[in-house]
Amino acid sequence: MTSGMDVIRGDLEAIASRAADDLRMLDGSRVLVTGGAGFLMSYLVETLAIRGLHVVVIDNFTTAHRGRLSHLMGQPNVELRDQDASTLELAEPFDVIVHGASIASPVAYRQMPLRTLEVNALGTWALLRACAARPPRSFVLLSTSEVYGDPDPAHVPTPESYPGCASFTGPRACYDESKRFAETLSLTYFRTYGTPVRIVRPFNVYGPGLRRDDGRVVPSLVDAAQREQDLVLHSDGTPRRSFCYVSDFIVSLLRVIARGADGEAYNVGDDREEISMRDLAERIRRVTRAPGRVIVRESDDPDYLVDNPQRRCPDLAKLRALGGAMPCVSIEDGLGRYARWLAAEDPAPSQPVRTQAP
């Protein structure tokens, strides 16, 4: 029987092979990763650790699982520090800093709006201050595609130059606006002090590590499928997204870390398919062979659809210009891998999880 770690090991092997040239450029680096026990950054930490780089992981486990990196703790090249990125002070220099600490699930950040503002805004400022005296070779800020808000259809696929159409007062603003501020702050440090900032904007990344109670649409629908329940959509099913499997994301992230230009932002995602929420649900139902129907039901949360983007698809021209491997995992393969991991590592409880959010 396949274990959850078997799925992740397969992903890590694929990342190491596809990103071999970029990883070679990082050999010998000392790397700081904030939010390193979380969904995306844990994959990065494992990839760098296997390569033999010295990795310092910062996480205070607000949303991350404490056991996610426990298998690395005996390795001399990995340090895990239980610290808050919002008040971080650094006593030593690093060659590469990747600031990935954040509260990314819409369900979670709406429950913790002030904490979300704190880590995105103050955490970024603390890190930029901390490395001002001894700048790294690269400082990579993990932002979000949510900085674009609900883009005009004429700007989908959305390029990095699009200024965004986001609410700064709505229920999602604690996340969207603090990420926009973090980008402004980072680029101001670049223009003022020459801090080698590079910004990555992930587009709807999914895969092993997203717990079934995360609240986003993929884990919520896979959870329902594995319970043999109906797959419930809380919109009319027409909003569209381009979903990116986590190994594809990490390969492109490593390309930006190794070869990206300072002072630039890069969309990172999968531009091959933009699918509706209804199509996503149907594909999950087919991949998992779930007996339930796909149905529409109004959310109990009156703010559920407020400021919800209708479309989200990246323009990857800037990323392609860096060369290297591009997304190759199909959504069916990615959903299958995620479902196998979820079934093995996070067995379905008897009660439903929290409301989904795309």
N, C-alpha and C positions, 0 to 999 in steps of 0.2 A: 504494500500500500504506500502511495506517495505521501510524504510528510510535507508540512508547510515549508520547512527548511530546504527540502529537495527542490521545491519550486523556486525559492529565492536563490539557491546555489546555481540552478540553471540560468537564472537571470544574470547573476554575477559573472558567470563564465562567458556569457554572450557579451556583456559590457566590456570585460577585459580584452576580448578578442577584437571587438569592433572599435574600441577606443585605445588600442595599443599605442599608436603614435603619440596621442595626447598624453597618455599616462607616462610614457617615456620622457616627455618634456618636463614632467613634474618630479621625476626621480630625485631623491635627496631633499625634497622640500619638507618643511615643517608647516603643518596645516592646522588652522583653527576652524572648527565647524560649530556654529551655534545652532541650537535646535537639533543636535546631532542624533538624538534618539527618536526623532519624529519620522513620519512616513517617507518623505523624499530624502532627507539628509542621512537617514540610517543606511540607505543604499549607497550614498556617496562615501560615508565612513567605511563601510565594509569593503568597497572597491579599493579605496586608498590603503586600507590596512592590509589587505591581501597583497597589494603591490609592495608593501614594506615601508611606506611613508610613515613618518611620525605624525600621529593625529591626536589633537586635543579636542575633546568633545565637551561642549557646554550645553547643559539642559537642566531645567528645574522641574520637569515632568508635570507641567500644568495639564497637558493633554497627551504627552507621549507615555508609552508603556515602559516601566523601569526594566523589564526583562528583555527588551528588544535587542540590546547589544551585550547582554551578559556573557555570551560565548566569546567575546573579544577581550574580556577584562583581564585575562591571564597573559595577554600579549604585551611585551615590553614597549612596543611602539604605539600603544593606544592608552590614552588617559581619559577617564570620564570624570568630569567635575560637575557636581550638583550646585549650579550657580544660576542666578537670574541675569539674563542678558541685559535687562533694563538698567542695571547698576554695575555692569561689568567694568573691572579695572584690570589691565594687563601688565604684568611685571616682566614679560619676556617678549621678544620679537617673533614674528611669524613670516614665512615666505608667502603664504596664501591664507586669506581669511574669507570664509564663506558664511555670510550671515543669513541663516535659514530659520532662526527662531521666530515663531509666529503662532497665532491661533487661526487656522485656515478654514475650518468647517463653519459654514454659515450658522448652523445650529449652535455651535460652541461660542462663536464670537458674539452672537446676539445675546447669549447668556452672560458673557463676560466682556461687555463693550469697553469698559475702562481699562481692563487688563490688556485687551487687544490693542487699544491706542498706545498704551504704555510700552509694550514690547516692540511694536512696529516703529514708533516715533522715537521714544527715549532710548530703546535698545540700539537703534541705528546710530543715534547721536553719541551714545556712550562708546560704541566701538570705533567710530570715526575719530573721536577725541583720543581714545586710547592708542590708536596707531599713528597719530599725527607726527609724533617725534621720531618714530621708526616705521616708516611706511612699508607695507608688504610689497611684493612684486605685483600682486593683484588682490583687490578687494571686491568680492562678488556679492551683490545684494540680490537676494531672492525676493522679487516683487510679485506681481500677479497680473493676469490679464484683466482683472476687475478694474484696473486703473482706466480702462477704456469705457467703463459703464455700459450703457446700451447703445452700441454704435449705430450710426446712420447706415442703412443697407448699402449705400454707395461706397462705404468704407469697410466692407466685408468681402474677402478676407482683409483683416485689419493690419495696416503697417505700423511700425513703431512711431512714425511721425504723426499719427492721428492723435489729436490732443485730448480726446475723450469726451464723453457725455454722461457724467456721473453725478448723482445727487450727493451733496455734502451735508444733508440734514436727515436723510431717511434712515431706516433701520439697518441698512448695510453700510452706512457711512463710516462707522467706527473702523471697519476694515479697509474699505476702498480709499478713504481719504488719508488714513495714516500711512498706507502704502504709497500713495501719491506724494505725501510729505516726505517720506523716507527717500524717494527718488530725487525730489528737489534738493533735499539736504545733501545727499551723496554727490550729486552733480555740482552743487555749490562748493563742496570740499575739493572736488576735482579742479574746478575753475580757479579757486582761491589758493589752494595749497598743492595742487598737482597730485592729490591722492589718486592712485590708480584704480578708480572705480569702474566696474562693469555691472550692468543691471540685466537680470534675467527675468522675463515675464512668462511664467508657466501657464499653459492652456489646458485646463481640465485633465490633469494627470490622475491615473487610477492604477491600482495593482496591489499586490501583497503588502500588508502593513496598514491598510485602511480597515479598521475594525468595523464590525457590522453595526455598531451604535454610533458611527462617525456622523451620520446624518446626511451625507451627500448622496446623490441619486444612485450612483453605481452600487455602493454597499447596501443601500436600502432596498433596491430592487433585487439584487442577488440574495439578500437575506430572505425576502418574501418568497423567492423562487425555491430556496432550499427548505423553507417551511411547508412548501406545497400550498401556499396561499395565493390569492389574487395579487397581481402586481399593480399597485395603486399609483396613479399619477395625480398630482395635486394642481396641475395646469391642464389646459385642453390638449396637451401632447404636442403642440406645434413648435415651442421653442427649440432651437437647434444648437448643437455643440459639436466641436471636433475633439474627440477623446484621444488621449495619448497614453500609451502603456509606459509604466515607470522605467523600464530598461531603456526604451528609446529616449526618454527624457534625460536620463543620466548620461548617456552617450553624448548628447548635444550639450548638456551642461559642462562636461569635461572639455569639449571643444571650445566653449566660451572661456573657461578658466585658463586653458593653455594658450589660446590664440586670439581671444577677443581683443578688441581695441578699447583702450581706456576712454572713459567719458561717453560710452555708447550703451544703448539698451538693445536687447535681443529678445524677440519672441522665441519661445521654445515650446513646441507642441507637435501636432500631427495634422497636416493640411490635406491629407488624401481624401477624407470623407467628413462632411458636415451632416450629421443625422439628427432627426427630430427625437424628442423624448419618447414618443410612441414607438418609433423605430428601435430605439435603444432597448425599451422594455421587451419588444418582440424578439430581438436578438438574444437578450438574456434568457427569455423563456425557451428559445430553441436550444441555446448552448447548454443550459442546465436541464433540459427536458422536463421543465416544470409543467404541472397539470393546470395551474391557475390561469385565469384570464387576465388580460390587460384592461383595467377599468379606470375611469376618471371619477375622482371624489374630491370635493372641496375640502381644503385643509381647515383644521380647527383653529389655526393661527391666522387671524385677520390680516397680518402683515406679510404673509408668506410670499405673495407675488409682487409686493411693492418693490419697485426698482429692479425687478428680475430681468436681466438682459434677454432679448428675444433671439439673438444670434451671437455665436462666439466661434470664430475661426481665424487662425493666424496667417498672416503673410510672412513666409519664412525666407524671403529673398536675402535679408542680411545674414541670417544663419547659413544659408547655402553658400554665400560668398566666402565663408570661412573654410569651406571644403569639408571633407570628412563624411562619416556615415550619417544617413538621414533615417527617419522613422521607417521601420520595416515590419513591425509586429501588427498583424491585422487585428481588428477589434474583436473578431470571434476568437482568435487565439488568445488575445489578452484577457478577455472575459473568462475563458475557460481556465486559464492559469490562475486568475484571481479567485474563481469559484473553488478550485481545488485547494488553494491555500486557505481560504476562509473556512471551508469544511473541516480541514485538518487542525488549524491553529485556533479558531475562534468558533467552537461549536454553537449551533443555534440555541438560545435560551427558550424558555416556554412562553415568554411574553414578547410582544412586538417591540421593535426598537423605535427610536425617535423619528420624527417626521423627516422625510428626505428634503434635500435642496440641491438643485442642479449646480 
